[in-house]
Amino acid sequence: MAVAATAKGLMSDLGTVEPMLQGGPLGWDPLPARRGRRRLPWFLAAFVLAVALVVGTRVNLPYYAISPGEARQVDDLIKVPGDKAVTPHGRILLTTVALGQVRGFEILADWLNRDVSVVPEKQILGTTPRGQLRQQNVQEMDESKEAAVVAALRRLGYNVPQRGAGALISFVQDGSPAAGRLKVGQVITAVDGKPTTSSEDAVSVIRSHRPGDTVTVQVDPADGSAVRTEPFTLGARDAPPTSCPQGSAGVTRLSPRAFLGVSLATRNGHYALPFPVTIDSAGIGGPSAGLAFSLGVIDELTRADLAGGGSVAVTGTIQPDGVVGEVGGVVQKTAAVRRTAARTFLVPCGEYKQAQAHAGSHLRVIPVATLDDALVTLGHLGANLAALPPAARTAQG
């Protein structure tokens, strides 16, 4: 056969070199076993994989993920005296976010999720040590609840005075009339000869003036030195917004008002409530439920039925004078509201565009600037505003 002949010829050719080969069938010694070399790469690969798994699942990165939390009703968190309580037919919902430090591999999934924001931890912590973040959030919630109750009761016509031992300076703005003359820790005890036992007393007197007016401020240095009185020429700045046009992030501002250039707190301060109102935090921290709590208190004390028998979601901080502030995490809160039966979401003016972009087709986002602005908005949606007393003239003016 042709194949056999070829093989024979090949053996003949090999025979011409056979004398040059020694040992073994082909005349060379076996190569050393390579089994050990094969094990080393597999061992290294397994070690690297194990390290990667540990790093990817247990090691915290210097980032925080802000994720959608929940939207829950507030009426079961608010307690008022039984003889004043009214059962609402609708539901006011507060909104939350979930905040957690990012671990290794998680950052990839978080970056790809449009409802999650990944931010540097410095943006969350600021100067607060990581271990104190929870404590800070609890304190902010406590202050928010107090402000919410005061704003609601005042809107209902109750007298809720703030009492204390003077207006404590907590911040001095650069370039303001107070810069270089007043210091943090000092206490304003009178303005134009009128005693100021609280921050609200001092603010009220200053706001009664116009920009360019001169006021006399009595200051306790709080360092043992003598109390002094100094004249200040008041500056001007825009008043906070009282409303913001629906469908835009713009605001309607009042005329410029007088300002001294300090942030004030009340030394040893407290509010004298006409009756007890308590709010359970439900383990939630931060100040962003303030507006929801104010609306909830009003709903518990009147027959306004602010949600019109349905569900209205709300976010925004609140001040005792009813001014609504921005909250952060509005994208994630909008995502949380989308999962509920709510069809309306009230948000601070400056965060309307972000919320609207993530609302979908079934959720209506409405910007509000003050507690009164929110009440008027709810009135348009079916709330019984006739159950409320007339709104007093705004304190921001």
Buried (B, 14 or more C-beta within 10 A) or exposed (E): EEEEEEEEEEEEEEEEEEEEEEEEEEEEEEEEEEEEEEEEEEEEEEEEEEEEEEEBEEEBBEBBBBBBBBBBBBBEBBEBEEEEEBEBEBBBBBBBBBBEBBBBEBBEEBBEBEBBBBBEBEEBBEEEEEEEBEEBBBBBBBEBBBBBBBBBBBBBEBEBEBBBBBBBBEEBBEEBBBEEBBBEEBBBBBBBEEEBBBBBBBBBBBBEBEBEEEBEBBBBBBEEEEEEEEEBEBBEBEBBBBBBEEEEBEBEBEEEBBBBBBEBBBBEBEBEBEEEBEBEBBEBBBBBBBBBBBBBBBBBBBEBBBBBEBBBBBBBBBBBBBBBBBBBBBBBBBBBBBEBEBBBBBBBBBBBBBBBEBBEEEBBBBBBBBBBBBBBBBBEBBBBBEBBEEBEEBBBE
